[in-house]
């Protein structure tokens, strides 16, 4: 799965990398979390960022409670499982990022790891989006990140990983006329040799913290702790 990610780029770098207009509400995110409004690039508006809520709310939903349960969509069932099959042909998006987090169980603890491209470049997750109207008549746009089976590097941490699109295929994902076969071919695990990871600072454990500490390498000893030779 993918439950947290980072996008620490400047507006200028983000704009240049994806050849888009980045709206002024953008700010670097060190610990992007579900239910937050985050930048995406949609097939309907590919020339600029759109800010949407992370956690899909289908257009036919009675309320927004689905949002927390639909932060991810499995690539293997995306063409056949509701609510994704209703929007896969018409509502695709790119989610810009420069890293994502996953927690690995080590003894009794779950240790956060930050996964990036080996080049530290910006990249894009494959996603879906939808628009939902609440009881007041307000429109809420939301998105979900598509996941697939882990590559050999990610499998050391977790069995799943988000779909990272190769740079030269990003625009393919947001074309309007993809076939089922086209979609399936794009939703593959990213090559392990082009990725890397490290243990991240435990500040990322809480979505309340969206600070530069989150992307730092975890220290061997945190301030105020003591080192035990027998741990």
C-alpha positions as CSV (number, residue, x, y, z in Angstrom):
1,X,0.0,0.0,0.0
2,X,1.0,3.7,0.0
3,X,-0.2,5.7,3.0
4,X,2.3,8.6,3.1
5,X,4.5,10.3,0.6
6,X,6.7,13.4,0.2
7,X,6.8,16.2,-2.4
8,X,9.6,18.6,-1.2
9,X,10.2,20.3,-4.5
10,X,10.0,24.1,-5.1
11,X,7.2,25.4,-7.4
12,X,9.8,26.2,-10.0
13,X,11.3,22.6,-10.1
14,X,7.8,21.0,-10.1
15,X,6.6,23.3,-12.9
16,X,9.7,22.6,-15.1
17,X,9.7,18.8,-14.4
18,X,6.1,18.3,-15.5
19,X,5.8,21.3,-17.9
20,X,2.8,22.6,-16.0
21,X,1.5,25.7,-14.2
22,X,1.7,25.2,-10.5
23,X,-0.9,27.2,-8.5
24,X,0.2,29.3,-5.6
25,X,-1.5,27.1,-3.0
26,X,1.3,24.6,-3.5
27,X,3.8,24.1,-0.6
28,X,6.5,21.5,-0.1
29,X,5.1,18.4,1.7
30,X,7.4,16.2,3.9
31,X,4.7,13.9,5.2
32,X,1.6,14.0,2.9
33,X,-1.2,11.9,4.4
34,X,-4.7,10.7,3.5
35,X,-7.6,13.3,3.7
36,X,-5.2,16.1,2.9
37,X,-5.6,18.2,-0.3
38,X,-2.6,17.6,-2.5
39,X,-1.5,18.4,-6.1
40,X,-2.4,16.1,-8.9
41,X,-2.3,16.4,-12.7
42,X,-5.5,15.1,-14.4
43,X,-6.3,14.0,-17.9
44,X,-9.0,16.7,-18.0
45,X,-6.6,19.5,-17.0
46,X,-3.0,18.3,-17.9
47,X,-1.5,21.8,-18.1
48,X,-1.7,22.7,-14.4
49,X,-2.0,21.3,-10.9
50,X,-5.4,20.5,-9.4
51,X,-5.6,20.2,-5.6
52,X,-7.7,17.2,-4.5
53,X,-8.4,15.2,-1.3
54,X,-6.4,12.0,-0.9
55,X,-8.9,9.3,-0.5
56,X,-11.4,8.6,-3.3
57,X,-15.0,9.6,-2.9
58,X,-17.0,8.1,-5.8
59,X,-19.4,10.4,-7.5
60,X,-22.3,8.2,-6.4
61,X,-21.4,8.0,-2.7
62,X,-24.0,9.0,-0.1
63,X,-21.3,10.6,2.1
64,X,-17.5,11.1,2.2
65,X,-16.8,8.2,4.6
66,X,-15.3,6.1,1.8
67,X,-12.4,8.5,1.6
68,X,-10.3,6.9,4.3
69,X,-10.8,3.4,2.9
70,X,-10.0,4.3,-0.7
71,X,-6.5,5.9,-0.5
72,X,-5.2,3.1,-2.7
73,X,-6.5,1.0,-5.6
74,X,-5.0,-2.4,-6.6
75,X,-3.8,-2.6,-10.2
76,X,-4.8,-6.2,-10.5
77,X,-8.5,-5.5,-10.0
78,X,-8.8,-1.9,-11.2
79,X,-10.7,-2.8,-14.4
80,X,-13.3,-5.0,-12.6
81,X,-13.8,-3.7,-9.1
82,X,-16.2,-0.9,-8.1
83,X,-15.7,2.1,-7.8
84,X,-12.6,2.0,-9.9
85,X,-14.0,0.3,-13.0
86,X,-16.5,3.2,-13.4
87,X,-13.7,5.8,-13.8
88,X,-10.6,4.1,-15.0
89,X,-11.3,5.0,-18.6
90,X,-12.2,8.7,-18.0
91,X,-10.6,9.9,-14.7
92,X,-6.9,9.2,-14.6
93,X,-4.2,11.4,-13.0
94,X,-0.5,11.7,-12.1
95,X,0.4,12.4,-8.5
96,X,3.8,14.1,-8.3
97,X,6.2,13.0,-5.5
98,X,9.8,12.6,-4.6
99,X,9.5,9.7,-2.1
100,X,7.1,7.6,-0.2
101,X,7.1,5.9,3.2
102,X,6.5,2.3,4.3
103,X,6.8,0.7,7.7
104,X,8.8,-2.5,8.2
105,X,8.3,-4.7,11.2
106,X,11.5,-5.1,13.2
107,X,11.0,-7.0,16.4
108,X,8.2,-5.3,18.3
109,X,8.6,-2.1,16.4
110,X,7.5,-0.8,13.0
111,X,10.3,1.3,11.5
112,X,9.5,3.9,8.8
113,X,11.5,3.8,5.6
114,X,11.6,6.4,2.9
115,X,11.8,5.0,-0.7
116,X,13.0,7.3,-3.5
117,X,14.4,7.0,-7.0
118,X,18.1,6.2,-6.9
119,X,18.6,9.5,-8.8
120,X,16.5,11.5,-6.2
121,X,14.5,12.9,-9.1
122,X,10.8,13.8,-9.0
123,X,8.4,11.2,-10.3
124,X,4.7,10.5,-10.6
125,X,2.4,7.8,-9.2
126,X,-0.4,6.6,-11.4
127,X,-3.8,7.5,-9.9
128,X,-7.5,7.9,-10.4
129,X,-9.8,10.8,-9.4
130,X,-13.4,11.6,-9.2
131,X,-15.8,14.5,-8.3
132,X,-18.5,14.2,-5.6
133,X,-21.2,16.7,-4.6
134,X,-22.0,17.0,-0.9
135,X,-25.5,17.8,0.5
136,X,-24.7,21.6,0.4
137,X,-24.0,21.3,-3.3
138,X,-20.2,21.8,-2.9
139,X,-18.0,19.7,-5.2
140,X,-15.2,17.7,-3.6
141,X,-12.5,16.4,-6.0
142,X,-10.5,13.4,-4.6
143,X,-7.9,10.8,-5.8
144,X,-6.5,7.4,-5.1
145,X,-3.0,6.0,-5.7
146,X,-2.7,2.8,-7.6
147,X,-0.6,0.0,-6.1
148,X,0.9,-3.2,-7.5
149,X,3.1,-6.1,-6.3
150,X,6.4,-5.1,-4.8
151,X,9.6,-5.3,-6.9
152,X,12.7,-7.1,-5.4
153,X,13.8,-4.0,-3.5
154,X,10.5,-3.1,-2.0
155,X,9.7,-6.7,-1.1
156,X,12.4,-6.3,1.7
157,X,10.0,-3.8,3.3
158,X,6.5,-4.6,2.1
159,X,4.6,-6.8,-0.3
160,X,3.0,-3.9,-2.2
161,X,4.2,-0.6,-3.7
162,X,2.7,2.3,-5.5
163,X,2.8,2.3,-9.3
164,X,5.6,4.7,-10.3
165,X,5.3,5.6,-14.0
166,X,8.5,5.8,-16.1
167,X,9.0,9.4,-17.1
168,X,8.5,8.8,-20.8
169,X,5.1,7.1,-20.1
170,X,3.6,9.7,-17.8
171,X,1.7,11.4,-20.6
172,X,0.5,8.1,-21.9
173,X,-1.3,7.5,-18.6
174,X,-3.3,10.7,-18.9
175,X,-4.3,10.2,-22.6
176,X,-8.1,9.9,-23.1
177,X,-8.2,6.8,-25.3
178,X,-6.4,4.0,-23.5
179,X,-7.5,0.4,-24.0
180,X,-7.7,-2.1,-21.2
181,X,-4.5,-3.6,-22.4
182,X,-2.8,-0.2,-22.5
183,X,-3.8,0.3,-18.8
184,X,-2.6,-3.1,-17.7
185,X,0.8,-2.6,-19.4
186,X,1.4,0.7,-17.7
187,X,0.6,-0.6,-14.2
188,X,3.9,-2.5,-13.6
189,X,6.3,-2.4,-10.7
190,X,9.1,0.1,-11.2
191,X,12.5,-1.4,-11.8
192,X,14.3,-2.1,-8.4
193,X,17.7,-1.1,-9.7
194,X,16.4,2.5,-10.2
195,X,15.2,2.9,-6.6
196,X,16.7,3.1,-3.2
197,X,15.6,3.4,0.4
198,X,16.7,4.3,3.9
199,X,15.4,4.3,7.5
200,X,13.5,7.5,8.0
201,X,13.2,9.7,11.0
202,X,10.4,8.6,13.4
203,X,8.8,12.1,13.1
204,X,7.0,10.7,10.0
205,X,5.1,8.3,12.2
206,X,2.6,11.0,13.0
207,X,0.7,12.9,10.2
208,X,0.7,15.9,12.5
209,X,4.3,16.4,11.6
210,X,4.9,17.8,8.2
211,X,8.4,19.0,8.7
212,X,11.9,18.5,7.1
213,X,12.8,16.1,9.9
214,X,10.5,13.5,8.3
215,X,12.7,13.0,5.3
216,X,16.0,12.8,7.3
217,X,17.9,9.6,7.9
218,X,17.0,8.1,11.3
219,X,19.7,8.7,13.8
220,X,21.2,5.8,15.7
221,X,20.2,7.5,18.9
222,X,17.4,10.1,19.3
223,X,17.9,13.0,21.6
224,X,17.2,12.1,25.2
225,X,17.6,8.4,24.6
226,X,20.5,6.2,25.9
227,X,22.3,3.5,24.0
228,X,22.2,-0.1,25.4
229,X,24.9,-2.5,24.3
230,X,22.6,-5.4,24.8
231,X,19.7,-4.1,22.7
